Amino acid sequence: MTESPSTTRRGIARRPLLGLALLGALASRARAADDLSAVLDPSARPETLYDEGEWCEGPVWAPSLGGLIFSDVRRNRMMLIREGGGAEVFREPSNNANGNAVDGQGRLITCEHRTSRIVRRETDGAITVLADRYEGGRLNAPNDVVVARDSAIWFTDPTFGIDQPKEGKPRASEQNGRYVFRLAPDGTLAVASASFVQPNGLAFSPDERILYVCESGETAASEIRAFDVADGKLSNERVFARVAKGVPDGVKVDTDGRVYAGTGDGVRIWSADGRPVGHIPTEGPCANLAFGGPDGRRLFLCAGKRVLAVETKLRGAAIASEGSRP
């Protein structure tokens, strides 16, 4: 999803983002919630890795490509932050790319707003179109994507990218809804859920028996829904958590099943049973997040024009599952 960030100076910096007051609040929350202290040291200080963006989104840790890939949606480019290095342009123009994921072979899967398609970057750099139409009509504007262990690709298709001129080419939708899709390994595209106003971020539980999907529609409740997953189909839809400030945008899960979502005031965290665990504040909304780094314990946050990083005590579920993919 997109909001308008403020305009500030250009330049890459590595500096603490949180002031003493916010750090004190974070430490207080950690003392009040045992689960958060198991996730994040109270003294942890998020650092700014990049601050040249207009609206940073879709982070994914991609070791085969050199580090963290993310999209600067409104600047129509994708960036790479190398481990221990600075940021560099990875792909420009990017067709207003948004969400990214890595498949079992280390290939980059990307949602493109401008072209309304899901694409894969091959190992030689060539781009393969995986999906761009459903039942004869163009997709809306694929927003976020995950790859399951069986190589199926799940993605959301809201209309942010065709409603907002800065993110693509505005046009009327050719779909009857804003769907959650599943692209099977054989290339079959099917609607997995048609119940959202604007589906956004999505993530699997560690065992991939639950899929979490964020509802970000202005006329809908700001909530994260959970579905049971079996045989490539979703069932037992229910509300997992509600967000009080802003809307839930990107979402990730750690190896213990905790759910992390970018919201209007930073990252909110819930236990696997939906109990609020804690909050990592950011200056302005946090659009999306990803686990990564050499040991998979670094949490990257896309917050407006910035990409931040904070060290955690555990790994992301998607990072931990990569070795089990075919």
C-alpha positions, 0 to 999 in steps of 0.5 A: 500500500502507499502513503505520501512520505515527507521530503528530506535530504538525500544520502545513505546513512547508518544511524540510530533512528529512535530517540531516547524517548522511543527507546525508553518506551520500547524498553518499557514494552519489553518489560511488560511483555515477556514475549517481546523480550524474547524477540528483541533486546530492549536496548536494540537500536534500529539503524537507517540503511537507506533514506533516498526513497519516496515510498520503500516497499517489498523487502526480501533477503536474496543471498543469491543476488547479494543482499536485501532487495526492495522496491522504491515504488514511486521512483520506479526502481528496485534497490539492493543493499549489500551486506556491509555495503551501501545501496545501489540500483538493482533494476530501473525502471522497475514497472513500479515494482512492489512486493518481492519474494525468492523461490526455492532456486533463489530466483526473484519473484516480483509484483509489478504495478504498471504492467499488472503482472507477476514476473520472475528474474532468471539466473541470467537476468532475463524476465519471465512473465508468470501471470498477467491475466485472469479469465481474459482480463488484466490483473489489477496491480499485484501487490505482495507475494509469497512462495510456498514450499511446494513452489506455488506462488500466492499473491494479492491483487488490489487496485492501489497500483491502478488507482494512484498515478504515481505508481503506474498507469491509472485505468479501470479494473478488468477484474470482478474483485480484488483477489488473493491468487494461487499460481500453481507450479503447473501455471494454473492461476486460481482465486484463493479468496474473494472476500477482501476489499483490498488484500495486501501483505500475506505470509505463511505460518511456519508449518504453512498450515495457516495463511495470514492476509492483511485487509487494507481497504479504506472501507473495511476493517483494518485487520489481519485474517487467517485461513487454514491451508490444505491442498492449495485451498483456503478455509475457515476464514477468521479475524486474527488481529485488528490494527488500531492505527493505520492499516496492516500492510506487509506481514511476516512470521517468525519461527515461533509463529509470531506475526509481525505487521507494518502499520501506521505507527511501526511494526506490531507483533502478535503471538501465534494465538493472536495476543498482542506482544509488542510494538517497534515504533517508526517515524511514520508508517511502516509499509513492509518488513523482512527477516534476513542477514547472514544468520536470518535474525535481522529485521528490515523495515521499510518506513516511507523513504527509509529502510531500517534494520534491527537485530532480533533474537530469532529467525523469520519462518520464510528464511528458516524454511528455504532449505526445505524447499524443492 
